[in-house]
């Protein structure tokens, strides 16, 4: 087995952590809404404060995780409306550091584990924080995607359809 990793593709752990934490924030927000409704209608009074907590931090984590980071190599597909979120996230201190994200997400999601509606979302965000810890150990960092200048296309770039149909072989009957 070759010991060099030059021919092996490296995994970008930050991208995996971003997707996992974003999905977890959606589930945490939805679980928080269910907790609020359950606390108000079913008299599960313990669910109400945890549900509010889940909605607030689910939205906060979702806003921080919405912009994708730049890949090390190749093109990065951006999400719609990412540029405004990306500038805000880029200006926040410590957010580009994956150690900070890993520790903060772990601490923030611990209260969500003690309530049934927010349990799954909290576990997803905690898994994302673990993947962020792995990304930080691999010396990854969040970098914003720079907008490329768009070059206006000219008519010479567009291929024209053929003027004559292709020749057909005669059919034997």
NURO-636350 format. One record per atom (N, C-alpha, C): y, x, z. Coordinates in steps of 0.05 Angstrom, whole numbers, plus 32768, in hexadecimal, padded with zeros to 4 digits. Layout:
! NURO-636350
YXZ ...
! end
This chain:
! NURO-636350
7FE880118000 800080008000 801980128000 802C800C7FEE 8044801B7FEE 805580148006 806080288013 80718023802A 808E801F8024 80968024800B 80B280208004 80B780027FFE 80CE7FF98006 80D47FDD8002 80E77FDA7FEA 80E97FEE7FD9 80FB7FEC7FC2 80F27FD77FAD 80D77FD47FAB 80CD7FC17F97 80C77FA67FA4 80CB7FA37FBD 80C77F897FCB 80E27F7B7FCF 80E37F627FC8 80FC7F537FCC 81017F4F7FE9 811A7F537FF1 81207F50800D 81287F328012 81217F288029 81277F0D8030 81437F0D803D 81537EFB8034 816E7EF88040 816C7EE28055 81697EEB806E 81647ED98084 817C7EC7808A 81947ED08084 81AC7EC08089 81AC7EA68078 81A17EA78060 81A07E8F804F 818C7E7B805B 81757E858065 81627E738071 816D7E66808B 817B7E77809A 81867E6D80B3 819C7E5880AE 81AC7E5D8098 81C17E4A8091 81B57E2E808A 81A17E2E807A 81947E158072 81877E078089 817A7E16809A 816C7E0B80B1 81807DFF80C5 81957E0E80CB 81A97E0480DF 81B87DED80D3 81BE7DED80B9 81CC7DD680AD 81BB7DBD80AE 81A17DBF80A7 81907DA880A9 818D7D9F80C6 818B7DB280D9 81897DAB80F5 81A27D9D80FF 81BA7DA580F5 81D37D9780FD 81D37D7A80F3 81C87D7580DC 81C77D5A80D2 81B57D4980E4 819E7D5480EB 818A7D4680FC 81967D428118 81A47D578122 81B07D55813D 81C57D3F813D 81D67D3E8128 81EA7D298127 81DE7D0D8126 81C97D0A8116 81BC7CF08114 81AE7CE9812E 81A17CFC813B 81957CF78155 81AA7CF0816A 81C17CFD8168 81D77CF6817B 81E07CDA8177 81E27CD1815E 81EA7CB58159 81D57CA28164 81BC7CA88160 81A67C98816C 81A87C98818A 81AE7CAF8196 81B17CB081B3 81C87CA081BD 81DE7C9F81AF 81F57C8F81B7 81EE7C7181B6 81E17C6981A0 81DA7C4D819D 81C57C4581B2 81B27C5781B7 819D7C5181CB 81A97C5081E7 81BD7C6181EC 81CA7C618206 81DB7C48820A 81E77C3D81F5 81F77C2581F8 81E77C0B81F7 81D37C0A81E6 81C47BF181E3 81AB7BEE81F4 819D7C0481F8 81837C028207 81857C0C8224 819D7C11822D 81A17C1A8248 81937C34824F 81907C45823B 81877C618241 81A07C718246 81AB7C6F825E 81C57C7B8263 81C57C998261 81AE7CA68265 81AC7CC28262 81B07CCB8245 81A97CBA8232 81AC7CC08216 81C97CC1820D 81DA7CB28219 81F67CAF820F 82057CCA8210 82067CD88226 82167CF18225 82097D078214 81EE7D088213 81E17D1B8202 81E47D1381E5 81E57CFA81DF 81EA7CF181C4 82067CF881BA 821A7CF581CB 82357CFD81C4 82367D1B81C0 82297D2A81D2 82287D4781D0 821A7D4F81B5 82057D4181AE 81F77D478195 82087D42817C 82177D2C817D 82287D268166 823E7D3B8163 824B7D428179 82617D558178 82577D70816E 82427D7A817B 82387D958173 82297D958158 821D7D7E8151 82117D7C8137 82257D7E8121 823C7D718124 82517D728111 825D7D8E8110 82617D9A8128 826D7DB58129 825B7DC9811C 82417DC98121 822F7DDB8114 822D7DD680F6 822E7DBD80EF 822E7DB680D2 82467DC180C3 825D7DBF80D0 82757DCA80C3 82757DE880C1 82697DF580D5 82677E1380D4 82527E1C80C0 823D7E0C80BD 82277E1480AB 822A7E0A808F 823D7DF98089 823F7DEE806E 82447E038059 82577E15805D 825A7E298047 82447E3E8047 82397E42802F 82247E57802C 82317E72802C 82227E858036 822B7EA18034 82237EAD801A 82307EC38014 822B7ED17FFA 82117EE07FFC 82017EDF7FE6 81E87EEE7FE5 81EE7F0B7FE1 81DB7F1C7FE9 81DF7F397FE4 81DE7F3F7FC7 81CC7F327FB8 81C97F377F9B 81C97F1C7F8D 81D37F1C7F75 81D17F047F65 81E77EEF7F6B 81E57ED87F5E 81F87EC37F61 81F07EB17F78 82047EA77F86 82007E947F9C 820A7E787F93 81F97E657F95 82007E497F8E 82117E3E7FA5 82297E357F9F 823A7E2A7FB4 82367E0D7FB7 823C7E037FCF 823B7DE67FD3 82567DDA7FCB 82567DC07FC5 826F7DB37FBD 82827DB37FD4 829B7DBA7FCF 82B07DBB7FE4 82AD7DD27FF7 829E7DE67FF0 82997DFC8002 82B17E0D8006 82C37E0F7FF3 82D87E237FF5 82EB7E1E800C 82F17E048012 83037DFF8029 82F57E058043 82DC7DFE8046 82CD7E05805E 82C97E238061 82C57E30804B 82C07E4D804C 82D97E5C8055 82F17E54804E 83097E628057 830D7E5D8075 83077E45807F 830A7E40809B 82F57E5080AB 82DC7E5080A2 82C77E5F80B1 82CD7E7D80B0 82D87E86809A 82DD7EA38097 82F37EAC80AB 83067E9A80B2 831B7EA180C4 83147E9F80E2 82FE7E9280E8 82F57E908104 82E97EAA810D 82F07EB28126 82E57ECC8130 82C77EC98137 82B97EDE8133 829C7EE0813A 82897ECF8129 82937EBE8118 82807EAC810A 82707EBB80F4 827C7ED080E9 826D7EDF80D5 82577EF180E1 82587EF380FC 82447F03810A 822C7EF18110 82147EF98107 81FC7EE8810B 81F27EE98127 81F77EFE8136 81F07EFF8152 81FF7EE98162 82187EE6815C 82287ED18169 821D7EB58162 82187EB08149 820D7E968141 81F27E91814F 81E17EA58150 81C77EA1815C 81C97E998179 81DA7EA78188 81DC7EA281A5 81EB7E8881AA 82007E83819A 82107E6A819E 82007E518198 81F17E528182 81E17E3A817A 81CB7E35818F 81BF7E4B8199 81AA7E4781AD 81B57E3A81C6 81CC7E4481CF 81D87E3981E8 81E17E1D81E4 81ED7E1781CD 81F87DFD81C8 81E27DE881C6 81CB7DEF81BC 81B67DDB81B8 81A37DD781CF 81A57DE681E4 81937DE281FB 81967DC68207 81AE7DBB820B 81B07DA08217 81A37D8B8205 81A37D8F81EB 81977D7B81D9 81797D7981DB 816C7D8D81E6 814F7D8D81E8 81457D7981FD 81567D748211 814D7D638227 814F7D458221 81587D3E8209 81597D228202 81487D1D81E9 813A7D0781E8 81287D0281D2 81367D0081B6 814C7CF181B4 81587CEE8199 81637D08818D 816C7D1A819E 81787D338194 81657D4B8195 814C7D46819D 81397D5C81A0 81337D6A8186 812D7D5B8171 81257D688157 813C7D77814B 81547D6C814B 816B7D7A8140 81717D94814F 816F7D92816A 81747DAA817A 815F7DC08175 81467DB88172 81317DCB816C 81367DD88151 813F7DC9813D 81457DD48122 815B7DE88124 81717DE28133 81877DF58135 817E7E0D8145 816D7E0A8159 81637E218168 81527E338156 81427E278145 81327E378132 81457E46811F 815B7E388116 816F7E458106 817C7E5C8114 81817E59812E 818D7E6F813E 81797E868140 81607E818142 814C7E968142 814B7EA58127 814E7E968111 814F7EA380F7 81697EB380F5 817F7EA98100 81987EB98100 81957ED28110 81867ED18126 81817EEA8135 81717EFE8124 815E7EF48114 81507F068102 81627F1180EC 81747F0180E2 81887F0B80CF 819A7F2080DB 81A27F1C80F3 81B37F2F8101 81A47F4A8105 818B7F48810C 817B7F608110 81777F6F80F6 81777F6180DF 81767F6D80C5 81917F7580BA 81A57F7580CB 81C07F7E80C5 81CE7F6D80B0 81C77F5380AF 81D57F41809C 81EE7F3780A9 82007F2D8098 821A7F2480A1 82237F0E808E 82327EFA8098 823C7EE48086 82557EEE8078 82547EEC805D 826B7EF2804C 82717EDA803B 828B7ED38038 82917EBC8028 828D7EC2800A 82887EAD7FFB 82857EAF7FDE 82A17EAF7FD2 82A77EC47FC2 82C07EC57FB5 82BF7EB47F9C 82D57EA77F96 82D67E967F7E 82DA7EA97F66 82CA7EA47F52 82CC7EB47F39 82E17EA87F28 82F17EB97F1A 83047EAE7F08 82F67EA17EF0 82FD7E897EE9 82F07E7B7ED3 82FE7E827EB9 82ED7E8A7EA6 82F77E917E8C 82F57E797E7A 830B7E717E6E 83097E597E5C 82F77E5F7E44 82E67E4C7E3E 82D37E517E28 82E27E4B7E0E 82DA7E5B7DFA 82E67E577DDF 82D27E497DCE 82DA7E407DB7 82C97E327DA5 82B37E447D99 82B87E5E7D99 82A47E717D8E 828C7E747DA1 82907E6D7DBB 827A7E6F7DCE 82667E587DCA 826F7E427DBE 825D7E2B7DBB 824E7E2E7DA1 82347E2C7DA2 82237E2E7D8A 82257E157D7A 82277E187D60 82297E017D4E 820C7DF87D46 82087DDE7D42 81EE7DD57D39 81E97DDE7D1C 81D07DE17D14 81CA7DEA7CF9 81D47DD67CE4 81DC7DE07CCD 81E77DCE7CB8 81D07DC27CA8 81B97DD07CA6 81A27DC57C97 818A7DC27CA9 817A7DAE7CA4 81627DAB7CB5 814D7DC27CAF 813B7DC77CC1 81277DDC7CBC 81147DD37CA6 81087DE57C98 80F57DDD7C83 80DC7DD17C8F 80D27DBD7C81 80BA7DAF7C8A 80A27DB87C78 808B7DBA7C84 80737DC07C75 80697DA77C67 80607DAA7C4F 80567D917C41 803D7D877C4F 803B7D6D7C50 80247D607C5D 800F7D597C48 7FF77D617C4C 7FE07D5B7C3A 7FD57D3F7C41 7FD37D2F7C2D 7FC87D147C31 7FAF7D0F7C22 
! end
